[in-house]
Amino acid sequence: MYTATLSQETIQIPGAPPIPGLKFRHYRGESDLPAMVKLNNLVYTADQTGELETLAQLTHHFAHFKNCDPHKDVVLAELDGELIVYSRVSWVQQDDGTTVYRLFGNIHPEWRRKGLGLALLTYNEKRLRKIAQESDHNGSMPQFFESFGGNTTPGNNALLENAGYEIERYFYEMIRPIDVPIPVSPLPEGLGIRPFREAHNRPIWEAINEAFRDHWGYVAGTEDDYQRFLHSPTRKTRLWKVAWDGDQVAGMVLNNHFEHEDKAFNQKRGWTDPICVRRPWRRRGLAKALIAESIRMFRNMGFDDTALGVDTNNPNGALNLYEHMGYQLDKTWMSYRKEMK
């Protein structure tokens, strides 16, 4: 057992490698966030995930945590003053009664394959078991540990699989070159796309919640989730394509793009995501029309391509639609689960 002490804090991490100068501690506050962003981006670059994070994004994320006390559920490790580990646990109860206990971790690329990952995974599972025991979660319903991996993170995947995790679900990240012809996709009769107004926030949010209710892992949004939606530092409402039927939201594509990633990767990528259509307006070509309109918008703006993410087992045939619209597989992501025993 390696015990690390920093100030008056002591965290015991059984099995952690005895690296000279390595110190574990919990999250202290916003002063930790810049170093966490730096570490996360080192990891994402090394793993070729195609994503980068900003301080504004991580600050927003920490301000709206759900079922996570960062001062207890976040573990950081420093080596000679440099942050080399950031791990976090949280939990969520799905609408079907299943409780999912989530684990997240990033380790500096230069300090991988030394035993840190396994030690932290074991430590975090123990923390989640304690949370489960102290909570009022229905123990008769399924309970799982959950973490995520991708086709560019083989080391992470091997760690999870060796610890008994199995792939539960696949997700595709798909890219569409901007010059691929756009299928003819007229908007269904009686529907119209309107410019965004602030008064549209609540009905758009409620429509999202309703539309995704039949998706895997659905959790009903709370008022805090709504506030997170309202104040996201990345939202660009001028790009949204929302279809209305009278005073009802029928469907939407909440388009976005991330300037910091475009600059870093020398690209101009528009995200036609998330996409949803409410049940009364499905099977009428609305999603196809909204996606086509979004692609045209990004093409007129001079973008290189558009992208989106999809659950490969989406119950409404989304993957087939996206392939029809010209999207091609770029990366694969996996949800890993292990039954909590």
C-alpha positions in Angstrom: 0.0 0.0 0.0 1.3 3.4 -0.9 0.1 6.3 1.3 0.5 9.9 0.0 0.1 12.9 2.2 -0.4 16.5 1.0 -1.0 19.2 3.7 -3.4 17.5 6.1 -5.0 15.3 3.5 -4.2 11.6 3.3 -5.5 9.2 0.6 -4.5 5.6 0.7 -4.4 4.0 -2.7 -3.8 0.2 -2.3 -1.6 -1.1 -5.0 -0.4 2.3 -6.3 3.2 2.2 -7.5 5.8 3.7 -5.1 6.9 6.5 -7.5 9.2 9.0 -5.6 7.4 12.4 -5.3 4.0 11.1 -6.2 1.2 12.6 -4.1 -2.5 11.8 -4.1 -5.2 14.2 -2.9 -8.8 15.2 -3.5 -10.0 18.2 -5.5 -9.5 21.5 -3.7 -11.5 23.9 -5.9 -11.4 26.0 -9.1 -7.7 26.6 -8.7 -7.2 23.0 -9.8 -9.1 23.3 -13.0 -6.4 24.8 -15.3 -4.0 21.9 -14.5 -6.8 19.4 -15.1 -7.6 21.0 -18.5 -3.9 20.7 -19.4 -3.8 17.1 -18.4 -7.0 16.2 -20.2 -5.8 17.7 -23.4 -2.5 15.9 -23.2 -4.4 12.7 -22.8 -6.9 13.4 -25.6 -4.0 14.4 -28.0 -2.1 11.2 -27.2 -5.2 9.1 -27.6 -6.1 10.8 -30.9 -9.7 11.3 -29.7 -10.1 14.4 -31.9 -11.4 16.5 -29.0 -9.9 19.2 -26.8 -11.3 20.9 -23.7 -11.3 24.5 -22.6 -11.2 25.9 -19.1 -14.7 27.4 -19.6 -16.1 23.9 -20.5 -14.5 22.2 -17.4 -15.6 25.0 -15.1 -19.1 24.7 -16.4 -19.0 20.9 -16.0 -17.9 21.1 -12.4 -20.6 23.7 -11.6 -23.3 21.3 -12.7 -22.2 17.9 -11.4 -24.9 15.4 -10.8 -24.5 12.9 -8.0 -20.8 13.7 -7.5 -19.1 15.6 -4.7 -15.8 16.6 -6.3 -14.2 17.1 -2.9 -14.8 13.4 -2.1 -15.3 11.8 -5.5 -12.4 13.3 -7.5 -8.9 12.1 -7.0 -5.8 13.9 -8.3 -2.2 12.9 -8.3 0.8 15.2 -8.6 4.4 14.4 -9.3 6.9 17.1 -8.5 4.1 19.7 -8.8 2.7 18.5 -12.1 -0.7 16.9 -12.3 -0.5 13.4 -13.8 -3.8 11.8 -12.7 -7.4 13.0 -12.7 -10.1 10.5 -11.8 -13.8 10.9 -10.9 -16.8 8.8 -9.9 -20.5 9.6 -10.0 -23.8 7.7 -10.3 -27.1 8.0 -12.1 -30.4 6.2 -11.8 -32.0 5.5 -15.1 -35.8 5.7 -15.6 -36.0 1.9 -15.8 -34.6 1.7 -12.2 -31.1 0.6 -13.1 -28.4 2.4 -11.2 -25.2 3.1 -13.0 -22.0 3.9 -11.1 -19.6 5.7 -13.4 -15.8 5.9 -13.4 -13.7 8.3 -15.3 -9.9 8.6 -15.3 -7.1 10.3 -17.2 -3.4 9.4 -16.7 -0.5 11.4 -18.2 0.7 9.4 -21.2 4.3 9.3 -19.8 3.0 7.6 -16.6 0.9 4.8 -18.0 1.5 1.1 -17.7 3.0 1.5 -14.2 0.0 0.3 -12.2 -1.7 3.6 -11.6 -4.8 2.7 -13.7 -5.5 -0.5 -11.9 -4.9 1.0 -8.5 -7.3 3.9 -9.2 -9.9 1.6 -10.8 -10.0 -0.5 -7.7 -10.0 2.5 -5.3 -12.9 4.1 -7.3 -14.9 0.9 -7.3 -14.6 0.8 -3.6 -15.8 4.4 -3.3 -18.8 3.6 -5.4 -19.7 0.6 -3.4 -19.7 2.8 -0.3 -21.9 5.3 -2.1 -24.3 2.5 -3.0 -24.4 1.2 0.6 -25.1 4.7 2.0 -27.8 5.6 -0.5 -31.4 4.6 -0.8 -31.0 3.1 -4.2 -33.3 0.1 -4.8 -30.9 -2.8 -4.3 -33.4 -5.2 -6.0 -32.9 -3.3 -9.3 -29.8 -3.8 -11.6 -26.7 -2.0 -10.5 -23.6 -1.6 -12.7 -20.2 0.0 -12.8 -19.8 1.8 -16.1 -16.8 3.3 -17.9 -16.0 4.2 -21.5 -13.4 3.4 -24.1 -12.8 3.8 -27.8 -10.9 2.3 -30.8 -8.1 4.7 -30.1 -7.7 3.8 -26.4 -6.5 0.2 -26.4 -4.7 0.4 -23.0 -7.8 1.7 -21.3 -10.0 -1.0 -22.9 -7.6 -3.7 -21.8 -7.6 -2.4 -18.2 -11.4 -2.5 -18.1 -11.7 -5.9 -19.8 -9.1 -7.4 -17.5 -11.1 -6.1 -14.5 -14.2 -7.9 -15.7 -15.9 -5.1 -17.7 -17.8 -6.1 -20.9 -18.9 -3.9 -23.8 -22.5 -3.0 -23.4 -23.0 -0.6 -26.2 -21.3 0.8 -29.3 -21.4 4.4 -30.5 -20.1 5.8 -33.8 -18.6 9.2 -34.4 -19.3 9.9 -38.1 -17.9 12.4 -40.5 -19.4 13.7 -43.8 -17.3 15.6 -46.3 -19.0 18.9 -47.1 -18.9 18.4 -50.9 -20.8 15.1 -50.9 -24.2 15.7 -52.7 -27.1 16.3 -50.3 -30.1 14.0 -50.8 -33.3 15.8 -51.7 -35.0 16.3 -48.3 -38.0 18.7 -48.3 -39.4 19.8 -45.0 -42.8 18.0 -44.2 -45.8 20.1 -45.1 -47.1 22.3 -42.3 -43.7 22.6 -40.5 -41.4 25.5 -40.5 -37.9 26.4 -39.2 -37.8 29.5 -37.1 -34.9 31.7 -35.9 -34.1 31.1 -32.3 -35.7 33.3 -29.6 -34.9 33.1 -25.9 -38.5 32.2 -25.2 -37.8 28.9 -27.2 -35.4 27.6 -24.6 -37.9 25.8 -22.4 -40.0 24.2 -25.1 -36.8 23.0 -26.9 -35.5 21.6 -23.7 -38.8 19.8 -22.9 -38.9 18.4 -26.5 -35.4 17.0 -26.1 -36.4 15.2 -22.9 -39.5 13.8 -24.5 -37.8 12.7 -27.7 -35.0 10.8 -26.0 -37.2 8.9 -23.5 -37.0 5.7 -25.6 -33.2 5.8 -25.9 -30.9 3.5 -24.0 -29.9 4.7 -20.6 -32.4 7.5 -20.5 -32.5 9.7 -17.4 -35.1 12.4 -17.1 -33.6 15.9 -17.1 -33.8 18.0 -13.9 -34.0 21.7 -13.4 -30.3 21.8 -12.8 -29.8 20.0 -16.1 -31.9 22.7 -17.7 -29.7 25.4 -16.2 -26.6 23.6 -17.5 -28.2 23.5 -21.0 -29.0 27.3 -20.7 -25.5 28.3 -19.7 -23.3 26.0 -21.6 -20.3 28.0 -22.9 -20.3 26.1 -26.2 -23.9 26.6 -27.3 -24.4 28.5 -30.5 -28.2 29.1 -30.9 -27.7 31.0 -34.2 -26.8 27.6 -35.8 -29.8 25.7 -34.5 -32.4 24.3 -36.8 -35.6 23.8 -35.0 -38.8 22.8 -36.7 -42.2 24.0 -35.4 -45.7 22.9 -35.9 -47.7 25.9 -34.7 -46.6 26.4 -31.1 -45.2 22.9 -30.8 -41.5 21.9 -31.3 -41.5 19.0 -33.8 -37.8 18.3 -34.1 -34.4 19.8 -34.1 -30.7 19.7 -34.9 -28.8 21.8 -32.3 -25.8 22.5 -34.5 -22.5 23.5 -33.1 -18.8 24.0 -33.8 -15.8 24.2 -31.6 -13.3 26.9 -32.6 -10.5 25.8 -30.3 -10.6 22.3 -31.8 -10.8 23.7 -35.4 -7.7 25.9 -34.7 -5.7 23.1 -33.1 -6.5 20.5 -35.8 -6.5 23.0 -38.8 -10.1 22.1 -39.7 -13.6 23.6 -40.0 -16.0 21.0 -38.7 -19.7 21.6 -38.0 -21.4 19.3 -35.6 -25.0 18.4 -36.7 -25.7 17.0 -33.3 -27.8 16.4 -31.2 -30.7 15.4 -33.5 -34.2 14.5 -32.3 -37.8 14.3 -33.5 -40.8 14.0 -31.2 -43.0 11.0 -31.7 -46.0 12.6 -33.4 -43.7 13.9 -36.2 -41.6 10.8 -36.8 -41.5 8.8 -40.1 -42.2 11.9 -42.1 -38.7 12.8 -43.2 -38.3 15.6 -40.7 -34.9 14.5 -39.3 -33.6 14.1 -42.9 -34.8 17.6 -43.8 -33.3 19.2 -40.8 -29.9 17.5 -41.3 -29.9 18.5 -45.0 -30.6 22.1 -44.0 -27.8 22.0 -41.4 -25.3 20.6 -43.9 -26.2 23.3 -46.4 -25.7 26.0 -43.8 -22.2 24.7 -42.9 -21.4 24.4 -46.6 -22.3 28.0 -47.2 -20.2 29.0 -44.2 -17.1 27.4 -45.8 -16.8 24.4 -43.5 -14.8 21.3 -44.5 -17.1 18.6 -43.1 -19.9 17.9 -40.7 -19.9 15.3 -37.9 -22.3 13.6 -35.4 -22.5 10.8 -32.9 -24.9 7.9 -32.9 -25.8 4.9 -30.7 -25.4 2.0 -33.2 -28.6 0.4 -31.7 -30.6 3.5 -31.8 -34.3 2.3 -31.7 -35.4 4.7 -34.5 -33.0 3.6 -37.2 -30.8 6.7 -36.9 -27.6 5.0 -38.1 -29.2 4.0 -41.4 -30.5 7.6 -41.9 -27.0 9.1 -41.2 -25.4 6.7 -43.7 -28.0 7.6 -46.3 -27.1 11.3 -45.7 -23.5 10.6 -46.5 -21.9 10.2 -43.0 -19.1 7.7 -42.7 -17.6 6.0 -39.7 -14.6 7.8 -38.2 -14.3 6.5 -34.6 -15.9 3.9 -32.4 -16.7 4.4 -28.7 -17.9 1.7 -26.3 -19.8 1.7 -23.0 -18.3 -0.8 -20.7 -20.3 -2.3 -17.8 -19.7 -4.7 -14.9 -22.4 -5.9 -12.5 -21.9 -4.5 -9.0 -21.7 -7.4 -6.6 
